[in-house]
Amino acid sequence: MTRLIIWRHGNTDWNADNRVQGQTDTPLNALGVEQADAAAALLAELKPDAIVASDLQRATRTAEALAALTGLPVCTDARLRERFYGQWQGLTMAEVAARFPTEHARWRNGDADPGCQVEALDDLAKRIGTAFQTAADANPGGTTVVATHGGGAKQGCGHLLGWGPPILRALGSLQNCHWTELRHDQVRGWQLRAHNVGPAAREPIPAAI
């Protein structure tokens, strides 16, 4: 049985401000570091065999908290970066709604390709889902922890599970430093075993941006 633990990074100041991060390389804040340490203590009990992370620092710093407890190296993969949000990156969602009302409305309604140079969901799902599969293939029969981003995590999991946007819209967003567990066997393929697991949250659930 191959197991993937898809782990969202800790809190950042941009999360706290509901500001669109996308592929902007923002650091963890003090709360995010605390969350990463708390989550790492729980994940270490799962005895992971490998750690892979997005190369954006909020994900790599999160992964390093687990590496410090397990002695495992952190391997980075740029394909695990968050969705590219184009013209929205750096803006609060209120600013996005004010400046790009048509595209924002399309995004809110689930349009997979809303415009403003925002990465299409199909492209995101294939990019991150392929990276997840690569991580799993490198450690068959083992447990791999993948530190990544909220929106990308959901779409990448959907790619492996064969779930399209209508199903994924019904799946709650990962909280900071929480994770989804997927398992794979040769008979049933990929299965969702757990979602939004992690230490107790200390802040409202932010948008997965």
C-alpha positions as CSV (number, residue, x, y, z in Angstrom):
1,M,0.0,0.0,0.0
2,T,1.5,3.3,-1.1
3,R,0.5,6.3,1.0
4,L,0.6,10.1,0.2
5,I,0.1,12.7,2.9
6,I,-0.7,15.9,1.1
7,W,0.2,18.7,3.6
8,R,-0.7,22.3,3.3
9,H,1.8,24.9,4.5
10,G,1.5,27.0,7.6
11,N,0.0,30.4,8.0
12,T,1.4,33.5,6.3
13,D,0.7,37.2,6.7
14,W,-1.0,37.1,3.3
15,N,-3.3,34.2,4.5
16,A,-4.2,36.4,7.4
17,D,-5.0,39.3,5.2
18,N,-6.9,37.2,2.7
19,R,-4.4,38.3,0.1
20,V,-3.9,36.3,-3.1
21,Q,-0.5,34.5,-2.9
22,G,-0.5,32.2,-5.8
23,Q,3.1,31.7,-6.8
24,T,4.4,34.7,-4.8
25,D,7.1,33.5,-2.5
26,T,5.8,34.6,0.9
27,P,7.3,33.3,4.2
28,L,5.6,31.7,7.1
29,N,4.7,34.1,10.0
30,A,5.2,33.2,13.6
31,L,1.8,31.4,13.8
32,G,2.8,29.4,10.7
33,V,6.0,28.3,12.2
34,E,4.2,27.2,15.3
35,Q,1.6,25.3,13.2
36,A,4.4,23.6,11.2
37,D,6.1,22.4,14.4
38,A,2.8,21.1,15.9
39,A,1.8,19.3,12.7
40,A,5.3,17.8,12.2
41,A,5.1,16.2,15.6
42,L,1.9,14.4,14.5
43,L,3.2,13.5,11.1
44,A,6.4,12.1,12.5
45,E,4.3,9.4,14.2
46,L,3.3,8.2,10.8
47,K,7.0,7.2,10.2
48,P,7.3,8.8,6.7
49,D,9.8,7.4,4.3
50,A,10.2,10.6,2.2
51,I,9.4,14.3,2.2
52,V,8.8,16.3,-0.9
53,A,7.8,20.0,-1.0
54,S,7.0,22.9,-3.3
55,D,10.0,25.1,-3.8
56,L,8.1,28.1,-2.4
57,Q,9.5,28.9,1.0
58,R,6.2,28.7,2.9
59,A,6.0,25.0,1.9
60,T,9.7,24.2,2.2
61,R,9.9,25.8,5.7
62,T,6.8,23.7,6.7
63,A,8.5,20.5,5.4
64,E,11.7,21.3,7.2
65,A,9.9,21.1,10.5
66,L,9.2,17.4,9.8
67,A,12.7,16.9,8.4
68,A,14.1,18.1,11.7
69,L,12.2,15.4,13.6
70,T,12.8,12.5,11.1
71,G,16.2,13.2,9.7
72,L,14.8,12.9,6.2
73,P,15.9,15.3,3.4
74,V,13.4,17.6,1.8
75,C,13.3,17.2,-2.0
76,T,11.7,20.1,-3.8
77,D,9.6,20.0,-6.9
78,A,8.5,23.3,-8.6
79,R,5.5,21.5,-10.1
80,L,4.0,21.6,-6.6
81,R,3.7,25.4,-6.5
82,E,0.3,26.9,-5.9
83,R,-2.0,27.9,-8.7
84,F,-0.7,30.9,-10.7
85,Y,-3.2,33.8,-10.1
86,G,-1.9,36.2,-12.8
87,Q,-3.1,39.7,-12.3
88,W,-4.7,38.9,-8.9
89,Q,-1.5,38.0,-7.1
90,G,-0.7,40.5,-4.3
91,L,-4.3,41.8,-4.1
92,T,-6.8,41.1,-1.4
93,M,-9.9,39.3,-2.6
94,A,-11.8,42.5,-2.0
95,E,-9.5,44.3,-4.3
96,V,-9.8,41.6,-6.9
97,A,-13.6,41.9,-6.8
98,A,-13.4,45.6,-7.2
99,R,-10.9,45.7,-10.1
100,F,-12.0,42.6,-11.9
101,P,-15.7,42.1,-11.1
102,T,-16.5,40.0,-14.2
103,E,-13.6,37.6,-13.8
104,H,-14.1,37.4,-10.0
105,A,-17.7,36.5,-10.4
106,R,-16.8,33.8,-12.9
107,W,-14.2,32.4,-10.4
108,R,-16.7,32.5,-7.5
109,N,-19.2,30.6,-9.7
110,G,-16.6,27.8,-10.4
111,D,-15.4,28.8,-13.8
112,A,-12.3,26.7,-14.4
113,D,-10.6,29.4,-16.5
114,P,-11.9,32.8,-15.3
115,G,-9.3,35.0,-17.1
116,C,-6.9,37.6,-15.8
117,Q,-4.1,35.1,-16.6
118,V,-5.3,32.9,-13.8
119,E,-4.1,29.3,-14.4
120,A,-6.8,27.0,-15.7
121,L,-7.9,24.4,-13.2
122,D,-7.3,21.6,-15.6
123,D,-3.7,22.7,-16.1
124,L,-3.3,23.0,-12.4
125,A,-4.7,19.6,-11.7
126,K,-2.5,17.9,-14.2
127,R,0.6,19.7,-13.1
128,I,0.2,18.9,-9.4
129,G,-1.4,15.5,-9.9
130,T,1.6,14.5,-12.0
131,A,4.0,15.7,-9.3
132,F,2.0,13.7,-6.7
133,Q,2.3,10.6,-8.8
134,T,6.0,11.1,-9.3
135,A,6.4,11.3,-5.5
136,A,4.5,8.1,-5.0
137,D,6.3,6.3,-7.8
138,A,9.6,7.1,-6.1
139,N,8.6,5.4,-2.9
140,P,6.3,2.5,-3.8
141,G,4.8,0.8,-0.8
142,G,6.0,3.7,1.5
143,T,4.6,6.8,3.0
144,T,5.6,10.1,1.4
145,V,4.7,13.5,2.9
146,V,4.2,16.2,0.2
147,A,4.2,19.8,1.5
148,T,2.3,22.0,-0.9
149,H,-0.6,24.6,-1.1
150,G,-4.3,24.6,-0.4
151,G,-5.8,25.1,-3.9
152,G,-3.2,23.0,-5.6
153,A,-3.6,20.2,-3.1
154,K,-7.3,19.8,-3.8
155,Q,-6.9,19.8,-7.6
156,G,-3.9,17.4,-7.5
157,C,-5.8,15.0,-5.3
158,G,-8.8,15.2,-7.7
159,H,-6.5,14.4,-10.6
160,L,-5.4,11.2,-8.9
161,L,-8.8,10.2,-7.7
162,G,-10.5,11.0,-11.0
163,W,-12.8,13.6,-9.5
164,G,-13.8,16.6,-11.6
165,P,-14.6,20.2,-10.5
166,P,-18.2,19.5,-9.4
167,I,-17.1,17.0,-6.8
168,L,-14.1,19.0,-5.7
169,R,-16.2,22.1,-5.1
170,A,-18.0,20.1,-2.4
171,L,-14.7,19.2,-0.7
172,G,-13.7,21.6,2.0
173,S,-10.5,23.6,1.7
174,L,-7.5,22.4,3.7
175,Q,-6.7,24.5,6.7
176,N,-3.2,25.7,7.2
177,C,-0.9,22.8,8.2
178,H,-3.6,20.2,7.8
179,W,-3.4,17.3,5.4
180,T,-5.2,14.9,3.1
181,E,-4.3,11.2,3.1
182,L,-4.4,9.1,-0.1
183,R,-3.7,5.5,-0.4
184,H,-3.1,3.4,-3.5
185,D,-3.3,-0.4,-4.1
186,Q,-3.2,-2.3,-7.4
187,V,-6.8,-3.4,-7.2
188,R,-8.7,-0.2,-6.2
189,G,-6.2,2.5,-7.3
190,W,-6.1,5.8,-5.4
191,Q,-8.5,6.2,-2.5
192,L,-9.2,9.1,-0.2
193,R,-8.7,7.9,3.4
194,A,-8.8,11.2,5.4
195,H,-9.1,15.0,4.8
196,N,-8.4,18.1,6.8
197,V,-6.5,16.2,9.5
198,G,-4.1,18.2,11.7
199,P,-3.5,20.1,14.9
200,A,-6.3,22.2,16.3
201,A,-6.8,25.4,14.3
202,R,-6.0,28.8,15.9
203,E,-7.5,31.0,13.2
204,P,-10.5,31.1,10.9
205,I,-10.2,28.8,7.9
206,P,-8.7,31.1,5.2
207,A,-9.4,30.9,1.5
208,A,-7.1,28.4,-0.3
209,I,-5.1,31.0,-2.2
